[in-house]
Amino acid sequence: MQRISFFFSYLCKMNTNLIRNDFPILSQTINGKPLIYLDSAATTQKPQVVIDRIANYYKTINSNVHRGVHRLSQEATGAMELARETVQKFINAKEKHEIIFTKGTTESINLVAQTFAQEFLKEGDSIVISAMEHHANIVPWQQVCKQKKANLLVIPILENGELDLSNIDELLSKNVKLLAITHISNVLGTVNPIEMLIEKSHKKNIPVLIDAAQSVPHETVDVQKLDCDFLAFSGHKMYAPMGIGILYGKGDWLDRLPPYQFGGEMISEVRFEETTFNELPFKFETGTPNVDAILGLETAIQYLQNIGLAQVSAYENELLNYATQKLSEIDNIIFHGTAKQKSAVLSFNIQNVHNSDVGTILDQLGIAVRTGHHCAQPLMNILGVPGTVRASFAFYNTKEEIDTFIEGMKIAKKMLSTA
């Protein structure tokens, strides 16, 4: 039986020490200092139960799925399809076949971009994104717009990092064929009003794709309540392995889209003269799937549910507020992203100091943050900076770690600042 910590003996308070014991990587030292991992927006660490699930798969039922009558193949297939049902229930999809396994958010968005453009985008049409998008939700649309001689329209942002929606009704014109937008910015932490944007778009018969890579690990996402048409997220940002992601699509939309890749598994019948394609979800799942990562994703979801996403969100918000207050007490800190509704991400710079220099000094102190443009170069151009320092928090972080991070920032500022 898999080991799962007994969080519910601490119903009213997140027991971070108990949780941290579930993450073996957090016990190590970096440069002789205890590791303080503040880079969960890039990828989260993995609990022991997820690691054990992967190892157990290879020890007991490793086999190709959907292709064998022997016992191991049947067991692996059954486990994989149960995992699909777990994902379905986790995001409250209406049907199991609306859950497509991909390599991650990037592949999920590329899948929709290429297939949607092939069927529904023509010269003079438009796709709408926002100025705060990750490259994964910019470049695919940029490329299909070039292919089809369509237009890529951008929702601007305000100085505080919120969307500028003053002209949204005009922007969502009759020529717009799809809105693709992030739920939460990976740089600014801004939580976008996607419910309102979906409602406005649907009134004009515009489908909506949500990049939920930064939201699904931190709060409850209900696709039926949102009424989004497509939603993409990655396992590695929610305590699951790398190389696994999810594309949710409403069944009627997925039925209308052509296959994305071709080969084994996604076919019904192949002849040299013609090929017929498989039903959903297999139409979009070409070749041998990443079964171990799929099972790891299921266990990560169960782990999150065991803690409770409401509890996770409340605690991470507490960490964000604490870190924001402490960091704001240091002179010459410039914050990027001060929206009213934020997730547990802090992007900032020290005035006249390069972000990578700050990250290097923090690393020497055992503190892991992300520096650079965070795969959002257009946003950096708007902010007028080459990059930022980004600290992102998860439920395995503590206020004591934030205190150490703040002391590290003071050291970095003293060493680097000319102000």
C-alpha distance (Angstrom), angle and dihedral (degrees) to the residues before:
residue distance angle dihedral
M1 . . .
Q2 3.80 . .
R3 3.78 118.1 .
I4 3.81 113.1 -114.5
S5 3.82 120.9 176.6
F6 3.79 117.0 -118.3
F7 3.79 98.4 -118.4
F8 3.76 95.2 159.0
S9 3.77 93.2 73.6
Y10 3.80 82.0 73.2
L11 3.79 99.3 49.2
C12 3.78 98.1 155.8
K13 3.79 100.9 38.9
M14 3.76 134.5 42.4
N15 3.79 107.4 -115.9
T16 3.78 97.4 -147.9
N17 3.81 95.8 175.4
L18 3.79 90.5 57.5
I19 3.80 90.9 46.8
R20 3.79 93.6 48.5
N21 3.78 90.1 58.0
D22 3.81 87.1 65.4
F23 3.82 91.9 62.6
P24 3.81 110.5 68.6
I25 3.81 94.8 -171.6
L26 3.80 91.7 63.3
S27 3.80 92.3 67.1
Q28 3.80 94.6 66.0
T29 3.79 129.9 94.9
I30 3.80 128.7 -125.5
N31 3.79 117.8 -154.8
G32 3.77 88.1 -12.2
K33 3.80 92.8 -54.4
P34 3.82 129.0 105.8
L35 3.78 109.2 -95.6
I36 3.80 113.7 -103.9
Y37 3.79 105.8 -169.5
L38 3.81 112.6 -159.7
D39 3.80 98.6 158.1
S40 3.79 103.5 88.5
A41 3.82 93.3 127.5
A42 3.81 86.5 67.4
T43 3.80 94.8 44.1
T44 3.79 134.0 -28.0
Q45 3.77 125.9 -129.2
K46 3.79 119.0 -108.4
P47 3.81 126.5 -114.0
Q48 3.78 119.4 -131.0
V49 3.80 91.9 -109.6
V50 3.81 90.2 62.3
I51 3.79 92.1 46.9
D52 3.81 89.7 48.6
R53 3.81 92.2 49.2
I54 3.80 91.4 55.1
A55 3.79 93.3 46.6
N56 3.79 91.7 46.4
Y57 3.80 91.3 53.1
Y58 3.79 91.5 56.7
K59 3.79 92.1 43.0
T60 3.79 96.8 50.3
I61 3.83 119.5 14.7
N62 3.81 108.3 15.5
S63 3.80 105.7 153.9
N64 3.77 141.6 122.4
V65 3.80 111.4 -87.0
H66 3.81 132.9 -127.5
R67 3.79 91.0 10.9
G68 3.76 109.4 78.4
V69 3.78 140.7 63.1
H70 3.78 93.4 -155.7
R71 3.77 121.9 105.4
L72 3.81 99.5 -105.6
S73 3.79 93.0 50.4
Q74 3.77 91.9 49.4
E75 3.80 92.5 49.0
A76 3.81 93.0 47.4
T77 3.81 90.5 47.7
G78 3.79 91.9 49.4
A79 3.80 91.9 48.7
M80 3.79 92.1 49.5
E81 3.79 93.6 49.8
L82 3.80 91.6 47.3
A83 3.81 86.7 54.1
R84 3.80 89.2 53.7
E85 3.80 88.7 54.5
T86 3.81 89.8 49.9
V87 3.81 90.5 54.7
Q88 3.81 90.4 45.8
K89 3.79 91.7 55.3
F90 3.82 92.8 41.0
I91 3.81 92.9 61.9
N92 3.83 94.0 25.7
A93 3.78 96.9 -119.1
K94 3.78 113.3 178.7
E95 3.80 96.1 -130.8
K96 3.79 134.9 27.9
H97 3.80 92.1 -131.4
E98 3.83 89.7 61.3
I99 3.82 88.0 74.6
I100 3.82 113.4 87.3
F101 3.81 120.5 -173.4
T102 3.82 112.7 -136.2
K103 3.81 136.8 161.2
G104 3.80 91.8 -97.0
T105 3.79 146.2 -59.2
T106 3.80 92.1 -52.9
E107 3.80 94.3 56.3
S108 3.80 91.2 43.1
I109 3.80 91.9 55.9
N110 3.81 92.3 43.6
L111 3.80 89.3 51.8
V112 3.80 92.2 55.3
A113 3.81 94.2 40.4
Q114 3.80 95.2 53.1
T115 3.79 97.6 41.0
F116 3.81 96.1 40.2
A117 3.80 92.0 48.9
Q118 3.79 91.4 49.0
E119 3.78 92.1 56.0
F120 3.79 107.3 26.8
L121 3.83 112.5 19.3
K122 3.78 122.4 87.2
E123 3.80 138.4 163.8
G124 3.80 112.5 -59.0
D125 3.81 94.9 20.4
S126 3.81 122.2 120.1
I127 3.79 139.9 -137.3
V128 3.83 117.7 -157.3
I129 3.81 123.8 -146.3
S130 3.81 132.1 156.0
A131 3.79 134.3 -107.2
M132 3.82 92.2 -113.4
E133 3.79 98.3 58.5
H134 3.79 125.7 132.3
H135 3.80 113.3 -117.2
A136 3.81 87.5 -105.6
N137 3.80 88.6 67.0
I138 3.81 95.1 41.5
V139 3.79 109.9 42.2
P140 3.84 98.5 49.8
W141 3.82 91.0 53.3
Q142 3.79 92.1 41.7
Q143 3.78 90.7 54.9
V144 3.80 97.1 46.8
C145 3.80 89.9 47.3
K146 3.80 88.5 55.1
Q147 3.79 90.8 48.3
K148 3.80 92.8 50.5
K149 3.84 98.2 33.6
A150 3.78 88.5 -118.5
N151 3.81 128.8 143.4
L152 3.80 129.0 -104.4
L153 3.80 109.7 -147.9
V154 3.81 123.0 -166.2
I155 3.81 129.5 -150.2
P156 3.84 104.8 -139.3
I157 3.79 125.1 -134.4
L158 3.78 133.6 -129.3
E159 3.78 124.6 -121.1
N160 3.81 92.0 -96.3
G161 3.82 92.0 55.6
E162 3.79 98.3 -101.9
L163 3.79 122.1 127.3
D164 3.79 115.5 -92.0
L165 3.79 99.5 -129.9
S166 3.79 97.0 168.9
N167 3.81 91.4 112.7
I168 3.80 100.1 28.4
D169 3.80 94.8 118.8
E170 3.81 90.9 55.1
L171 3.80 92.1 43.5
L172 3.81 92.1 54.5
S173 3.79 91.9 66.5
K174 3.79 128.8 162.8
N175 3.81 89.9 -93.7
V176 3.82 92.3 61.5
K177 3.79 111.0 104.0
L178 3.83 100.3 179.1
L179 3.81 142.2 5.8
A180 3.83 114.4 -143.8
I181 3.78 113.3 -174.0
T182 3.78 141.4 157.3
H183 3.79 119.9 -112.4
I184 3.82 92.6 -150.1
S185 3.80 125.7 13.1
N186 3.79 113.2 -118.7
V187 3.83 89.3 -148.7
L188 3.78 106.3 35.5
G189 3.79 100.1 28.0
T190 3.81 88.0 -133.3
V191 3.79 114.0 160.1
N192 3.79 105.7 -143.7
P193 3.84 123.8 -144.0
I194 3.77 92.8 -114.3
E195 3.81 94.6 159.3
M196 3.79 90.1 61.9
L197 3.80 92.9 43.1
I198 3.79 91.8 50.5
E199 3.80 91.0 49.5
K200 3.81 92.7 49.3
S201 3.80 91.7 46.5
H202 3.79 94.8 48.3
K203 3.81 91.2 51.5
K204 3.80 84.8 64.1
N205 3.83 93.9 41.0
I206 3.81 92.1 -109.5
P207 3.82 114.8 146.1
V208 3.81 118.8 -136.2
L209 3.80 132.2 -141.3
I210 3.81 117.4 -162.7
D211 3.80 123.1 -155.0
A212 3.80 97.9 -147.5
A213 3.81 98.3 170.3
Q214 3.80 91.6 118.2
S215 3.81 98.3 37.4
V216 3.81 108.2 46.1
P217 3.85 93.1 65.6
H218 3.80 92.7 51.2
E219 3.79 109.7 37.7
T220 3.78 142.5 15.8
V221 3.79 111.9 -80.2
D222 3.80 115.7 -165.5
V223 3.80 110.9 -173.5
Q224 3.80 94.2 -167.4
K225 3.80 91.8 51.8
L226 3.80 91.3 46.6
D227 3.81 90.4 44.1
C228 3.81 90.3 -147.9
D229 3.78 116.9 164.0
F230 3.81 96.7 -143.5
L231 3.80 132.6 13.3
A232 3.81 128.9 -177.0
F233 3.80 132.6 -166.9
S234 3.81 141.3 158.0
G235 3.78 131.3 -123.4
H236 3.79 96.7 -143.0
K237 3.81 91.9 63.8
M238 3.80 91.0 55.5
Y239 3.83 102.9 50.8
A240 3.81 94.4 -84.8
P241 3.82 128.7 113.4
M242 3.77 125.2 -76.4
G243 3.78 118.8 -102.2
I244 3.79 97.7 47.1
G245 3.77 128.9 97.3
I246 3.77 142.4 153.3
L247 3.74 134.7 -122.0
Y248 3.77 113.3 -167.4
G249 3.78 116.2 -166.9
K250 3.75 132.7 169.3
G251 3.77 107.2 -102.9
D252 3.78 95.3 -119.8
W253 3.80 91.1 53.5
L254 3.80 94.1 46.6
D255 3.80 89.8 49.9
R256 3.80 90.3 55.0
L257 3.81 95.5 49.8
P258 3.81 119.8 86.7
P259 3.82 121.8 -126.0
Y260 3.79 115.8 -75.6
Q261 3.82 100.9 -152.4
F262 3.77 132.0 14.8
G263 3.79 135.2 -136.2
G264 3.77 137.5 68.6
E265 3.81 125.5 3.7
M266 3.82 95.5 16.6
I267 3.79 92.3 74.4
S268 3.79 132.8 86.8
E269 3.79 98.1 -170.0
V270 3.80 132.6 -4.9
R271 3.79 125.8 -157.5
F272 3.78 127.0 162.3
E273 3.77 88.1 -113.6
E274 3.81 97.9 48.3
T275 3.80 145.4 -10.3
T276 3.79 129.0 -142.0
F277 3.79 118.8 -155.1
N278 3.77 132.3 -126.4
E279 3.79 126.1 -106.6
L280 3.80 124.3 -100.7
P281 2.95 132.4 -37.0
F282 3.80 93.7 15.5
K283 3.80 93.6 55.8
F284 3.82 86.8 77.6
E285 3.83 99.6 36.1
T286 3.78 105.8 83.0
G287 3.79 121.9 -175.3
T288 3.78 130.4 -12.3
P289 3.81 110.4 -17.2
N290 3.79 126.0 -134.0
V291 3.80 92.0 -103.3
D292 3.80 97.9 172.1
A293 3.82 91.1 53.1
I294 3.80 91.2 46.5
L295 3.80 89.8 55.5
G296 3.79 89.9 44.6
L297 3.81 88.8 53.3
E298 3.80 90.4 52.5
T299 3.80 91.1 52.2
A300 3.82 91.5 46.8
I301 3.80 89.6 53.0
Q302 3.80 91.0 50.0
Y303 3.80 89.3 47.9
L304 3.81 91.5 52.9
Q305 3.78 91.6 46.3
N306 3.79 90.1 50.5
I307 3.80 89.4 57.4
G308 3.79 93.8 40.3
L309 3.80 123.3 -119.4
A310 3.80 92.0 -127.0
Q311 3.78 89.0 57.3
V312 3.81 91.2 45.8
S313 3.80 92.1 51.0
A314 3.80 94.2 47.8
Y315 3.80 93.7 48.7
E316 3.80 94.8 45.6
N317 3.80 89.8 49.5
E318 3.79 88.4 52.9
L319 3.81 89.8 52.8
L320 3.80 91.1 48.0
N321 3.80 93.2 52.0
Y322 3.79 91.9 46.3
A323 3.81 93.6 49.3
T324 3.81 92.6 45.1
Q325 3.79 91.6 52.6
K326 3.81 93.8 47.0
L327 3.80 94.5 45.2
S328 3.81 92.4 47.6
E329 3.81 88.6 60.5
I330 3.81 89.8 67.2
D331 3.81 114.2 88.1
N332 3.82 121.1 -116.5
I333 3.80 96.0 19.5
I334 3.80 111.4 144.9
F335 3.81 114.4 -158.5
H336 3.79 121.0 -150.9
G337 3.79 110.8 -157.5
T338 3.79 119.7 25.8
A339 3.79 100.3 167.7
K340 3.79 119.3 157.9
Q341 3.80 90.5 -121.2
K342 3.80 110.9 48.8
S343 3.77 140.0 162.1
A344 3.81 124.3 -140.6
V345 3.82 96.9 -71.5
L346 3.81 127.5 113.9
S347 3.81 119.2 -168.8
F348 3.78 117.6 -177.4
N349 3.78 147.6 137.7
I350 3.76 136.6 -145.5
Q351 3.78 107.4 -120.1
N352 3.83 112.2 -96.1
V353 3.83 92.1 0.1
H354 3.81 125.0 112.3
N355 3.79 113.6 -118.3
S356 3.82 95.1 -132.1
D357 3.82 91.1 56.8
V358 3.79 89.4 56.4
G359 3.80 91.2 48.8
T360 3.80 91.8 50.3
I361 3.79 93.4 53.6
L362 3.81 92.0 46.1
D363 3.80 89.5 51.2
Q364 3.80 90.0 56.1
L365 3.79 86.1 57.5
G366 3.81 92.3 51.3
I367 3.81 93.8 -103.9
A368 3.81 116.7 133.4
V369 3.80 116.1 -154.4
R370 3.80 130.8 153.0
T371 3.80 121.8 -111.9
G372 3.80 133.1 -175.7
H373 3.79 133.4 46.7
H374 3.84 95.3 -39.4
C375 3.82 91.7 -137.1
A376 3.81 89.2 -63.2
Q377 3.80 105.5 102.3
P378 3.83 95.5 152.2
L379 3.81 88.4 56.0
M380 3.81 90.7 49.1
N381 3.80 89.1 53.4
I382 3.79 89.4 53.6
L383 3.82 90.8 48.5
G384 3.80 89.6 47.7
V385 3.80 95.0 -127.9
P386 3.82 133.7 110.8
G387 3.78 90.2 -132.7
T388 3.78 145.3 -39.7
V389 3.76 141.0 -122.3
R390 3.79 108.0 -108.9
A391 3.78 125.6 -162.2
S392 3.80 113.6 -174.3
F393 3.77 124.9 -174.7
A394 3.79 136.6 -145.8
F395 3.78 133.8 -176.2
Y396 3.81 90.7 -93.5
N397 3.81 91.2 64.9
T398 3.80 123.9 93.3
K399 3.78 138.2 -153.5
E400 3.79 87.7 -116.1
E401 3.80 88.6 60.4
I402 3.78 89.5 50.3
D403 3.81 89.7 52.1
T404 3.80 89.3 54.3
F405 3.81 90.1 46.7
I406 3.81 89.7 52.8
E407 3.80 91.1 50.8
G408 3.79 87.9 49.8
M409 3.79 90.1 52.2
K410 3.79 90.2 52.5
I411 3.80 89.5 52.5
A412 3.80 91.4 48.3
K413 3.78 92.3 48.7
K414 3.78 92.2 49.3
M415 3.80 92.2 49.5
L416 3.80 98.0 43.0
S417 3.76 110.5 25.9
T418 3.81 121.0 97.3
A419 3.80 91.7 -173.7
